[in-house]
């Protein structure tokens, strides 16, 4: 477990998102596998998800989220000096999606890397960017959480295919004297990693044989138990270390994996469900994009305001967790 409560010098100065046009509803899922709208809504809170076009990949989702940011805010990308893309579904392992973004937007030669922290990816990227800004070496960092999960979903497995969707979120983070990223928490339960994986080269995770299809495989019950146990512990640790209480949180923005997980975490921590922002109802579990998509829904309907204290909490494959306390600055 790692905790930090350093003086912040990071401020979020622009924000954008993207989801593909194609909608796959629960009724559509009924035609693909033996399931029902009622079962999916009751167990997950998901009603529909967005699916990328056949020729639309993670890089395209990244580009569209950055373009959306440019359309909404007066951003200047010319002096961006680092790009971090969090994804588990890159078009290619290399070149990185970050290098592709650098080229696409004509950004000057700068640092560019992809990170892989599954559904904790967007918050992990925020934490890494915060660290780079704190050194003073970097001044303006573009982070993106993007996943084209439909390209890695087994649509014959009803226990997983009903969950996942595609999307992306981008944020610009800048160095400032009085930053708004107020606290940070990370944790990893690596010994449980085989409960949720996407295979690459090996057919084994430390003695646990795995399927080598390249599709997402999970033991839903194990992941569920882990999440509802670990996330409340992390919230308590993050708040205590930063001298805050649950009452002070304006918005709890957990990874939108499953509404039942969110409800259980709220019950265990005393955070009111009404103070929670989620995106799974409309977009399913979009992994590294789920937290920005939830924030975006709240920006659009005016729920979130400048100065609101937000607790962003990513968790998932690894199994890993990344959380931050952030004062909303837009
Ligand atoms: N439709 C209908 N029935 C389904 C189904 C579906 N889509 N998927 C599974 N089932 C069935 C199972 O086959 C099982 O049937 P059985 O009792 O006859 O064997 C029954 O429903 C219960 O399965 P189980 O896996 O125990 O269901 P669950 O209540 O745990 O719900 C998840 C399944 C996946 C929704 C749930 O485990 C979950 O959300 N886990 C966390 C997953 C997650 O969020 N992962 C991402 C973290 S980043």
Boltz pocket constraint, residues with backbone or C-beta under 6 A from the ligand:
constraints:
  - pocket:
      binder: B
      contacts: [[A, 34], [A, 35], [A, 36], [A, 39], [A, 40], [A, 43], [A, 44], [A, 119], [A, 158], [A, 159], [A, 160], [A, 162], [A, 218], [A, 219], [A, 220], [A, 221], [A, 223], [A, 224], [A, 255], [A, 257], [A, 258], [A, 261], [A, 285], [A, 315], [A, 316], [A, 317]]
      max_distance: 6.0
